């Protein structure tokens, strides 16, 4: 009898120990590069004792979580672009992510209306112009990119890239499908070459004289200025925040979603709360030249040097809902041809 009690006691102790260990970790599937998020995760662990386990991949994580089903170890999915995070929602692998702290830290514009995702940083979709060939103020809006005076002078990456899909979706939201299609057709007519490369390649194309105007995300400018091999090219362009006299510049997010079968749900929410706070928000800004979503958090010195701007307040839920229309429109005008 005593032996049975001892064995039972050991079994209970083992289970209790396992539960305690499990309670001190959180598993993150990340489409964001490790160097961007490890500093925040390290700080979180130091402050809470909760270990952050990370699986990084450039693609396929939503499909992986879906395949793993109820046995998935994933607590959180970190990704960029409203489209990619909406894909996770549409795949049915997310659950409600709510917290008073998160709601206080992050404006409603950057939270899903159904609480299925939370934005952690923003990035502006800006216009880059040649310092030598384009006068300051020569182009001020996205709409002007379709003006015939820019014929053969604009560079952009694939229209089917998620960043451009979101931009087109925002144009549909603001102008309706007919005018948005006219704009997209005009932009295509003004391209100096077929859409290709990444955002950095567009900035380099301006510096090389391939085009005079390019479209890209703001943080790439910081990356180039911080890279000795790219800085000279970046210094040959100026960054323009479009539509400052009306609706503001289109912004997108990096974001996070709580997985449907998260085994460490409470720890996952604690991590998101931390990432939405002042310290992590400032670290994000310093490491990747992005903009904090939490109001009042200091920008990095470099990002601040570009000047402050007014962001478009269009809810990203609306952008996400129009992605399908944007994709069809991009295909209909033969944008990449």
TITORDREN-561601 format. One record per residue (C-alpha): residue in one letter; x, y, z. Coordinates in steps of 0.1 Angstrom, whole numbers. Layout:
N
guti r:a | X:X | Y:Y | Z:Z;
...
END
This chain:
337
guti r:x | X:0 | Y:0 | Z:0;
guti r:x | X:28 | Y:23 | Z:9;
guti r:x | X:46 | Y:15 | Z:-23;
guti r:x | X:15 | Y:23 | Z:-43;
guti r:x | X:12 | Y:57 | Z:-25;
guti r:x | X:49 | Y:64 | Z:-33;
guti r:x | X:44 | Y:55 | Z:-70;
guti r:x | X:13 | Y:76 | Z:-72;
guti r:x | X:30 | Y:104 | Z:-55;
guti r:x | X:59 | Y:103 | Z:-79;
guti r:x | X:35 | Y:102 | Z:-108;
guti r:x | X:16 | Y:132 | Z:-96;
guti r:x | X:49 | Y:151 | Z:-90;
guti r:x | X:61 | Y:142 | Z:-125;
guti r:x | X:28 | Y:154 | Z:-141;
guti r:x | X:29 | Y:186 | Z:-120;
guti r:x | X:65 | Y:193 | Z:-130;
guti r:x | X:56 | Y:187 | Z:-167;
guti r:x | X:27 | Y:211 | Z:-165;
guti r:x | X:48 | Y:237 | Z:-147;
guti r:x | X:75 | Y:234 | Z:-174;
guti r:x | X:49 | Y:237 | Z:-202;
guti r:x | X:35 | Y:268 | Z:-185;
guti r:x | X:68 | Y:285 | Z:-188;
guti r:x | X:71 | Y:285 | Z:-226;
guti r:x | X:54 | Y:298 | Z:-257;
guti r:x | X:59 | Y:285 | Z:-292;
guti r:x | X:61 | Y:310 | Z:-321;
guti r:x | X:59 | Y:302 | Z:-358;
guti r:x | X:75 | Y:332 | Z:-376;
guti r:x | X:77 | Y:344 | Z:-411;
guti r:x | X:97 | Y:373 | Z:-397;
guti r:x | X:135 | Y:368 | Z:-398;
guti r:x | X:150 | Y:357 | Z:-365;
guti r:x | X:174 | Y:387 | Z:-361;
guti r:x | X:143 | Y:410 | Z:-360;
guti r:x | X:125 | Y:393 | Z:-332;
guti r:x | X:151 | Y:375 | Z:-310;
guti r:x | X:160 | Y:407 | Z:-291;
guti r:x | X:124 | Y:412 | Z:-280;
guti r:x | X:120 | Y:375 | Z:-271;
guti r:x | X:152 | Y:375 | Z:-251;
guti r:x | X:140 | Y:405 | Z:-231;
guti r:x | X:105 | Y:390 | Z:-226;
guti r:x | X:121 | Y:358 | Z:-212;
guti r:x | X:144 | Y:379 | Z:-189;
guti r:x | X:114 | Y:397 | Z:-175;
guti r:x | X:89 | Y:368 | Z:-172;
guti r:x | X:109 | Y:336 | Z:-171;
guti r:x | X:88 | Y:323 | Z:-200;
guti r:x | X:109 | Y:307 | Z:-227;
guti r:x | X:101 | Y:315 | Z:-263;
guti r:x | X:106 | Y:287 | Z:-288;
guti r:x | X:107 | Y:299 | Z:-324;
guti r:x | X:102 | Y:281 | Z:-358;
guti r:x | X:112 | Y:304 | Z:-387;
guti r:x | X:102 | Y:298 | Z:-423;
guti r:x | X:99 | Y:321 | Z:-453;
guti r:x | X:66 | Y:304 | Z:-463;
guti r:x | X:42 | Y:275 | Z:-456;
guti r:x | X:36 | Y:281 | Z:-419;
guti r:x | X:-2 | Y:285 | Z:-422;
guti r:x | X:-4 | Y:253 | Z:-442;
guti r:x | X:18 | Y:236 | Z:-416;
guti r:x | X:-5 | Y:247 | Z:-387;
guti r:x | X:-35 | Y:235 | Z:-406;
guti r:x | X:-19 | Y:201 | Z:-413;
guti r:x | X:-9 | Y:197 | Z:-376;
guti r:x | X:-44 | Y:203 | Z:-365;
guti r:x | X:-52 | Y:198 | Z:-329;
guti r:x | X:-17 | Y:186 | Z:-322;
guti r:x | X:0 | Y:218 | Z:-334;
guti r:x | X:25 | Y:231 | Z:-309;
guti r:x | X:21 | Y:267 | Z:-324;
guti r:x | X:8 | Y:293 | Z:-300;
guti r:x | X:14 | Y:324 | Z:-322;
guti r:x | X:20 | Y:332 | Z:-358;
guti r:x | X:41 | Y:362 | Z:-366;
guti r:x | X:40 | Y:376 | Z:-402;
guti r:x | X:41 | Y:407 | Z:-424;
guti r:x | X:14 | Y:422 | Z:-445;
guti r:x | X:-24 | Y:423 | Z:-438;
guti r:x | X:-29 | Y:398 | Z:-466;
guti r:x | X:-7 | Y:371 | Z:-451;
guti r:x | X:-22 | Y:374 | Z:-417;
guti r:x | X:-57 | Y:373 | Z:-432;
guti r:x | X:-48 | Y:341 | Z:-450;
guti r:x | X:-43 | Y:325 | Z:-416;
guti r:x | X:-77 | Y:338 | Z:-405;
guti r:x | X:-93 | Y:325 | Z:-437;
guti r:x | X:-77 | Y:291 | Z:-432;
guti r:x | X:-95 | Y:288 | Z:-398;
guti r:x | X:-63 | Y:283 | Z:-377;
guti r:x | X:-67 | Y:314 | Z:-355;
guti r:x | X:-87 | Y:322 | Z:-324;
guti r:x | X:-98 | Y:354 | Z:-306;
guti r:x | X:-68 | Y:374 | Z:-292;
guti r:x | X:-81 | Y:399 | Z:-266;
guti r:x | X:-66 | Y:417 | Z:-237;
guti r:x | X:-72 | Y:450 | Z:-220;
guti r:x | X:-35 | Y:458 | Z:-223;
guti r:x | X:-35 | Y:451 | Z:-261;
guti r:x | X:-66 | Y:472 | Z:-266;
guti r:x | X:-50 | Y:501 | Z:-246;
guti r:x | X:-17 | Y:499 | Z:-265;
guti r:x | X:-28 | Y:493 | Z:-301;
guti r:x | X:-53 | Y:516 | Z:-319;
guti r:x | X:-84 | Y:499 | Z:-333;
guti r:x | X:-72 | Y:506 | Z:-369;
guti r:x | X:-44 | Y:480 | Z:-364;
guti r:x | X:-66 | Y:454 | Z:-347;
guti r:x | X:-89 | Y:430 | Z:-364;
guti r:x | X:-126 | Y:438 | Z:-358;
guti r:x | X:-132 | Y:402 | Z:-348;
guti r:x | X:-100 | Y:401 | Z:-327;
guti r:x | X:-83 | Y:375 | Z:-349;
guti r:x | X:-50 | Y:394 | Z:-353;
guti r:x | X:-31 | Y:423 | Z:-339;
guti r:x | X:-7 | Y:447 | Z:-357;
guti r:x | X:27 | Y:451 | Z:-340;
guti r:x | X:45 | Y:476 | Z:-364;
guti r:x | X:36 | Y:496 | Z:-394;
guti r:x | X:55 | Y:504 | Z:-426;
guti r:x | X:46 | Y:531 | Z:-451;
guti r:x | X:43 | Y:524 | Z:-489;
guti r:x | X:62 | Y:554 | Z:-501;
guti r:x | X:74 | Y:570 | Z:-533;
guti r:x | X:111 | Y:573 | Z:-540;
guti r:x | X:123 | Y:600 | Z:-564;
guti r:x | X:157 | Y:609 | Z:-579;
guti r:x | X:175 | Y:637 | Z:-561;
guti r:x | X:192 | Y:648 | Z:-593;
guti r:x | X:164 | Y:645 | Z:-618;
guti r:x | X:132 | Y:652 | Z:-599;
guti r:x | X:125 | Y:685 | Z:-581;
guti r:x | X:111 | Y:683 | Z:-545;
guti r:x | X:73 | Y:683 | Z:-546;
guti r:x | X:71 | Y:672 | Z:-582;
guti r:x | X:49 | Y:643 | Z:-571;
guti r:x | X:28 | Y:642 | Z:-540;
guti r:x | X:2 | Y:615 | Z:-544;
guti r:x | X:-3 | Y:579 | Z:-555;
guti r:x | X:-28 | Y:592 | Z:-580;
guti r:x | X:-1 | Y:612 | Z:-598;
guti r:x | X:18 | Y:581 | Z:-606;
guti r:x | X:-7 | Y:576 | Z:-634;
guti r:x | X:-1 | Y:610 | Z:-649;
guti r:x | X:13 | Y:607 | Z:-685;
guti r:x | X:42 | Y:630 | Z:-676;
guti r:x | X:58 | Y:601 | Z:-658;
guti r:x | X:56 | Y:578 | Z:-689;
guti r:x | X:86 | Y:555 | Z:-689;
guti r:x | X:99 | Y:568 | Z:-656;
guti r:x | X:84 | Y:545 | Z:-629;
guti r:x | X:98 | Y:513 | Z:-614;
guti r:x | X:79 | Y:488 | Z:-592;
guti r:x | X:81 | Y:452 | Z:-581;
guti r:x | X:55 | Y:426 | Z:-592;
guti r:x | X:19 | Y:438 | Z:-590;
guti r:x | X:10 | Y:404 | Z:-575;
guti r:x | X:33 | Y:409 | Z:-545;
guti r:x | X:13 | Y:413 | Z:-513;
guti r:x | X:26 | Y:448 | Z:-507;
guti r:x | X:12 | Y:460 | Z:-540;
guti r:x | X:-20 | Y:441 | Z:-537;
guti r:x | X:-27 | Y:459 | Z:-505;
guti r:x | X:-19 | Y:493 | Z:-521;
guti r:x | X:-43 | Y:485 | Z:-550;
guti r:x | X:-69 | Y:474 | Z:-525;
guti r:x | X:-66 | Y:507 | Z:-507;
guti r:x | X:-71 | Y:526 | Z:-540;
guti r:x | X:-103 | Y:505 | Z:-546;
guti r:x | X:-115 | Y:514 | Z:-512;
guti r:x | X:-109 | Y:551 | Z:-517;
guti r:x | X:-119 | Y:555 | Z:-553;
guti r:x | X:-141 | Y:526 | Z:-563;
guti r:x | X:-132 | Y:499 | Z:-588;
guti r:x | X:-137 | Y:519 | Z:-620;
guti r:x | X:-114 | Y:548 | Z:-610;
guti r:x | X:-89 | Y:524 | Z:-594;
guti r:x | X:-86 | Y:504 | Z:-626;
guti r:x | X:-80 | Y:536 | Z:-646;
guti r:x | X:-53 | Y:545 | Z:-621;
guti r:x | X:-37 | Y:511 | Z:-623;
guti r:x | X:-38 | Y:511 | Z:-661;
guti r:x | X:-22 | Y:546 | Z:-661;
guti r:x | X:5 | Y:534 | Z:-637;
guti r:x | X:13 | Y:504 | Z:-659;
guti r:x | X:16 | Y:527 | Z:-690;
guti r:x | X:42 | Y:548 | Z:-671;
guti r:x | X:65 | Y:519 | Z:-661;
guti r:x | X:101 | Y:521 | Z:-673;
guti r:x | X:104 | Y:483 | Z:-673;
guti r:x | X:83 | Y:452 | Z:-665;
guti r:x | X:76 | Y:449 | Z:-628;
guti r:x | X:105 | Y:429 | Z:-612;
guti r:x | X:128 | Y:425 | Z:-583;
guti r:x | X:122 | Y:436 | Z:-547;
guti r:x | X:117 | Y:470 | Z:-532;
guti r:x | X:154 | Y:476 | Z:-528;
guti r:x | X:159 | Y:469 | Z:-565;
guti r:x | X:135 | Y:497 | Z:-573;
guti r:x | X:155 | Y:522 | Z:-553;
guti r:x | X:187 | Y:510 | Z:-569;
guti r:x | X:171 | Y:514 | Z:-603;
guti r:x | X:164 | Y:551 | Z:-596;
guti r:x | X:200 | Y:555 | Z:-585;
guti r:x | X:212 | Y:539 | Z:-617;
guti r:x | X:190 | Y:561 | Z:-639;
guti r:x | X:167 | Y:532 | Z:-651;
guti r:x | X:137 | Y:552 | Z:-638;
guti r:x | X:131 | Y:584 | Z:-619;
guti r:x | X:104 | Y:573 | Z:-596;
guti r:x | X:98 | Y:541 | Z:-576;
guti r:x | X:74 | Y:526 | Z:-551;
guti r:x | X:86 | Y:507 | Z:-521;
guti r:x | X:82 | Y:502 | Z:-483;
guti r:x | X:98 | Y:528 | Z:-461;
guti r:x | X:119 | Y:504 | Z:-440;
guti r:x | X:140 | Y:493 | Z:-470;
guti r:x | X:153 | Y:528 | Z:-472;
guti r:x | X:167 | Y:525 | Z:-436;
guti r:x | X:181 | Y:490 | Z:-444;
guti r:x | X:200 | Y:505 | Z:-474;
guti r:x | X:213 | Y:535 | Z:-455;
guti r:x | X:225 | Y:511 | Z:-428;
guti r:x | X:243 | Y:489 | Z:-453;
guti r:x | X:277 | Y:501 | Z:-466;
guti r:x | X:272 | Y:483 | Z:-499;
guti r:x | X:238 | Y:500 | Z:-505;
guti r:x | X:241 | Y:533 | Z:-488;
guti r:x | X:254 | Y:552 | Z:-518;
guti r:x | X:224 | Y:542 | Z:-539;
guti r:x | X:200 | Y:551 | Z:-511;
guti r:x | X:216 | Y:586 | Z:-508;
guti r:x | X:207 | Y:593 | Z:-544;
guti r:x | X:169 | Y:592 | Z:-538;
guti r:x | X:145 | Y:611 | Z:-516;
guti r:x | X:116 | Y:595 | Z:-497;
guti r:x | X:82 | Y:610 | Z:-504;
guti r:x | X:52 | Y:603 | Z:-481;
guti r:x | X:22 | Y:604 | Z:-505;
guti r:x | X:-12 | Y:621 | Z:-500;
guti r:x | X:-2 | Y:643 | Z:-471;
guti r:x | X:-27 | Y:670 | Z:-481;
guti r:x | X:-57 | Y:646 | Z:-481;
guti r:x | X:-61 | Y:610 | Z:-467;
guti r:x | X:-25 | Y:602 | Z:-458;
guti r:x | X:0 | Y:576 | Z:-468;
guti r:x | X:-10 | Y:539 | Z:-471;
guti r:x | X:5 | Y:518 | Z:-444;
guti r:x | X:6 | Y:481 | Z:-438;
guti r:x | X:15 | Y:460 | Z:-408;
guti r:x | X:36 | Y:432 | Z:-393;
guti r:x | X:12 | Y:413 | Z:-371;
guti r:x | X:5 | Y:384 | Z:-349;
guti r:x | X:-24 | Y:359 | Z:-346;
guti r:x | X:-32 | Y:334 | Z:-318;
guti r:x | X:-34 | Y:299 | Z:-331;
guti r:x | X:-67 | Y:280 | Z:-327;
guti r:x | X:-51 | Y:251 | Z:-307;
guti r:x | X:-25 | Y:271 | Z:-288;
guti r:x | X:-12 | Y:249 | Z:-259;
guti r:x | X:2 | Y:279 | Z:-240;
guti r:x | X:-26 | Y:304 | Z:-246;
guti r:x | X:-20 | Y:326 | Z:-215;
guti r:x | X:17 | Y:328 | Z:-221;
guti r:x | X:10 | Y:337 | Z:-257;
guti r:x | X:-12 | Y:366 | Z:-247;
guti r:x | X:15 | Y:378 | Z:-223;
guti r:x | X:40 | Y:378 | Z:-251;
guti r:x | X:17 | Y:398 | Z:-273;
guti r:x | X:11 | Y:423 | Z:-245;
guti r:x | X:48 | Y:426 | Z:-241;
guti r:x | X:53 | Y:432 | Z:-278;
guti r:x | X:27 | Y:459 | Z:-278;
guti r:x | X:44 | Y:477 | Z:-249;
guti r:x | X:68 | Y:507 | Z:-250;
guti r:x | X:100 | Y:487 | Z:-247;
guti r:x | X:94 | Y:462 | Z:-274;
guti r:x | X:78 | Y:487 | Z:-297;
guti r:x | X:109 | Y:509 | Z:-295;
guti r:x | X:132 | Y:479 | Z:-301;
guti r:x | X:112 | Y:470 | Z:-332;
guti r:x | X:116 | Y:505 | Z:-345;
guti r:x | X:154 | Y:505 | Z:-339;
guti r:x | X:161 | Y:471 | Z:-353;
guti r:x | X:141 | Y:472 | Z:-386;
guti r:x | X:133 | Y:509 | Z:-392;
guti r:x | X:96 | Y:503 | Z:-388;
guti r:x | X:70 | Y:525 | Z:-371;
guti r:x | X:56 | Y:515 | Z:-337;
guti r:x | X:18 | Y:509 | Z:-336;
guti r:x | X:16 | Y:522 | Z:-300;
guti r:x | X:11 | Y:559 | Z:-300;
guti r:x | X:38 | Y:579 | Z:-282;
guti r:x | X:66 | Y:554 | Z:-286;
guti r:x | X:98 | Y:571 | Z:-299;
guti r:x | X:109 | Y:563 | Z:-334;
guti r:x | X:144 | Y:554 | Z:-343;
guti r:x | X:167 | Y:583 | Z:-350;
guti r:x | X:171 | Y:574 | Z:-386;
guti r:x | X:134 | Y:570 | Z:-392;
guti r:x | X:127 | Y:603 | Z:-375;
guti r:x | X:151 | Y:620 | Z:-398;
guti r:x | X:128 | Y:612 | Z:-428;
guti r:x | X:101 | Y:634 | Z:-412;
guti r:x | X:68 | Y:626 | Z:-396;
guti r:x | X:38 | Y:619 | Z:-418;
guti r:x | X:0 | Y:614 | Z:-417;
guti r:x | X:-10 | Y:578 | Z:-422;
guti r:x | X:-41 | Y:567 | Z:-440;
guti r:x | X:-67 | Y:558 | Z:-414;
guti r:x | X:-85 | Y:533 | Z:-437;
guti r:x | X:-91 | Y:502 | Z:-415;
guti r:x | X:-69 | Y:473 | Z:-426;
guti r:x | X:-99 | Y:450 | Z:-424;
guti r:x | X:-113 | Y:468 | Z:-454;
guti r:x | X:-80 | Y:465 | Z:-472;
guti r:x | X:-80 | Y:428 | Z:-465;
guti r:x | X:-116 | Y:424 | Z:-477;
guti r:x | X:-107 | Y:439 | Z:-511;
guti r:x | X:-76 | Y:419 | Z:-518;
guti r:x | X:-94 | Y:395 | Z:-541;
guti r:x | X:-108 | Y:424 | Z:-562;
guti r:x | X:-73 | Y:439 | Z:-563;
guti r:x | X:-57 | Y:406 | Z:-575;
guti r:x | X:-83 | Y:403 | Z:-603;
guti r:x | X:-78 | Y:439 | Z:-613;
guti r:x | X:-40 | Y:435 | Z:-615;
guti r:x | X:-45 | Y:405 | Z:-637;
guti r:x | X:-71 | Y:422 | Z:-659;
guti r:x | X:-49 | Y:451 | Z:-668;
guti r:x | X:-20 | Y:428 | Z:-675;
guti r:x | X:1 | Y:447 | Z:-650;
guti r:x | X:31 | Y:424 | Z:-650;
guti r:x | X:32 | Y:418 | Z:-688;
END
